[in-house]
Amino acid sequence: MARVIFALCYLALFWTKPALASLSEDLLNIVSINLGPSSLVNQITEVSEAIDKANEKIIDLVAPTIAQRAATSCLITNLIFDQNVHTKASPNYTEDEDINWSQTCRLPAACFIHPQSTVEVAIALKVITATGTKFSIRGGGHNPNPGFGSVDSQGVLLDLQDMKIMSIDSDGTLHAGPGHRWIDLYEFSAANNRTVKGGRTIDVGVPGFILGGGMPFFPALHGLGADSVLNYEIVLANSTVVNASHDQNPELFRALKGGGSNFGIVTRFDIQTYPLLRSQYVVNLYNSSDYLNIFQATIKVQDSMELDPKIDMYVTVTPTVVVVGMFYADWVPQPPAAFDPFYQLESLVGKMVPLTNGTVTSLAVDLGANTPQYNARLRRIPTAVTTTGDVELYIQNHEHFLKILDTVEPTFAANLSYTIQPVASTTVREGNARRGNSLGLHSIPQIWWSMVVEWADKKNDLQAQQTLNALDSNLRSIANSRDELIPFQFMNDASFMQTVLDSYGSDNLARLRSVAAHYDPTAVFQELQNDGFLLHKIK
Ligand SMILES: Cc1cc2nc3c(=O)[nH]c(=O)nc-3n(C[C@H](O)[C@H](O)[C@H](O)COP(=O)(O)OP(=O)(O)OC[C@H]3O[C@@H](n4cnc5c(N)ncnc54)[C@H](O)[C@@H]3O)c2cc1C
């Protein structure tokens, strides 16, 4: 009798628990669900035996090393995608390695995988999760934190730059793949008589910019870059593809507005554009020694920004020159009186961009064309601080900046600079009017400071980091002592050492955690993703 019961139990178990599908079957399933092309089906079918053999080999190992896992991912994806996977032996490997903006991020990934479509992203991610491989995702490669849009030889890099699709609907909704840089979207939307809220630098990648919130031109008009996103197409950790919008997966939608790479790989952004915006702009250069007057002028323009959302400005301070971008969202016969405080300064030493009546697109293009030549050899690190705006704070901070500069100059060659980005309270209200984001911003006038250290020699890495830390902590302590420090840290300007998501406030952090737990229950984006502003890093 006992034998009969045992046999029945065994059979029941057998019938209710089918044998696990092989990796190649899983991959074919992904293609089928996502209506992928028959060429992909044929290719996977043709190499299915080799895929499963490679995968089983890694499963059979008692404790495969991280490098063995990465090598297996490279091997399997190479079987499927062939020349779109670049290993050290490929002719384009060095080109891939050198894409990142900062030299510190040019890392020798085990391989660079270049998916061409959403279904290929889903397939690559399935291979990565099946083999337990460390990975990073790269859009435009402009994030200067090493290991974010880059990975060393122990992991694989999913490079999305080939995923360039762009179209626009009659209602002005722009659809863009994650391989685009902002120049593409600016030119495409202008050709369609529309304006898109994109980066102030044309070659910044679309995905990283938006996932970090995105500081566009004229933020007081339509909010941040992320505020204009209507829908994200995203590949989740289990390789399913979903849309996140106000109507579908609304909590995920909100989380993606500033929550970074914690939830999946975004494969398409659907972005609201606006009627073509006329813009009058000029970028002036002032002698830094006139900083007292320059900061007085800055404060006056900031005050005007509260009254007129068409005013936009940034002030980049270097040891010798202060770069002041003055932008107005209309063509006016005379530059707006709000900018008079700058026009009255006697310390003008030149113009980076002359006074121009153009559009946001021409502004972005002119800025790009007139920015000093980009030096690809430099290593760069950033940090982000938020404060309220006050001239005394600016002066004290600058005087500390000069002292730090004095200590750096004799020891190693470095460029130190910081940018004052005034954010009017309207910017926050515009975001809220578009159903909000994850950043936890308060509707008050505020300054998003971005500080950067650039240097050339790897041997000075530690000194560079110490210098940046000094710049950051000086500003923080001055602002704190004046009760002007705001906890928020802007992800797009932040250092890997900062706990950005924590700075969004406990409610937002809890919501982000709950979205991650729901959409990525096995914590793929926390444990296998190489680095980023990840939730698991916040204690
Ligand atoms: C010269 C320069 C100018 C800048 N100007 C501005 C500006 O005007 N406004 C502003 O807000 N910021 C600006 N930034 C900051 C910039 O927006 C951030 O560094 C941003 O992260 C860069 O995005 P990316 O796609 O180019 O970078 P990447 O390094 O490719 O990616 C950045 C992060 O996003 C993740 N990621 C990329 N693609 C995806 C995806 N599809 N799905 C999920 N995660 C993904 C990456 O893993 C990485 O963690 C500037 C930076 C530089 C260097």
The ligand as a Gaussian input file, in Angstrom:
#p B3LYP/6-31G(d) Opt

LIG

0 1
 C       29.049000      67.345000     -20.746000
 C       27.838000      66.977000     -19.933000
 C       26.721000      67.786000     -19.968000
 C       25.586000      67.462000     -19.226000
 N       24.488000      68.266000     -19.288000
 C       23.385000      67.940000     -18.576000
 C       22.212000      68.743000     -18.621000
 O       22.134000      69.749000     -19.303000
 N       21.156000      68.373000     -17.862000
 C       21.175000      67.244000     -17.087000
 O       20.188000      66.925000     -16.436000
 N       22.270000      66.470000     -17.035000
 C       23.359000      66.786000     -17.750000
 N       24.465000      65.984000     -17.683000
 C       24.428000      64.801000     -16.828000
 C       23.851000      63.610000     -17.597000
 O       22.477000      63.813000     -17.816000
 C       24.043000      62.319000     -16.777000
 O       25.412000      62.065000     -16.623000
 C       23.350000      61.129000     -17.428000
 O       23.449000      60.028000     -16.551000
 C       23.969000      60.791000     -18.758000
 O       23.146000      59.913000     -19.469000
 P       23.786000      58.966000     -20.583000
 O       22.709000      58.117000     -21.145000
 O       24.613000      59.766000     -21.500000
 O       24.804000      58.161000     -19.675000
 P       25.166000      56.649000     -19.368000
 O       26.473000      56.749000     -18.666000
 O       25.092000      55.806000     -20.569000
 O       24.026000      56.192000     -18.375000
 C       23.794000      56.838000     -17.156000
 C       23.090000      55.883000     -16.184000
 O       21.827000      55.484000     -16.708000
 C       21.762000      54.050000     -16.842000
 N       21.050000      53.777000     -18.090000
 C       21.413000      54.192000     -19.323000
 N       20.502000      53.792000     -20.212000
 C       19.550000      53.115000     -19.530000
 C       18.340000      52.479000     -19.908000
 N       17.925000      52.479000     -21.165000
 N       17.605000      51.875000     -18.956000
 C       18.011000      51.877000     -17.665000
 N       19.143000      52.475000     -17.253000
 C       19.901000      53.093000     -18.176000
 C       23.201000      53.602000     -16.879000
 O       23.344000      52.293000     -16.443000
 C       23.871000      54.591000     -15.948000
 O       23.701000      54.206000     -14.614000
 C       25.594000      66.293000     -18.418000
 C       26.726000      65.479000     -18.375000
 C       27.836000      65.814000     -19.129000
 C       29.039000      64.940000     -19.064000

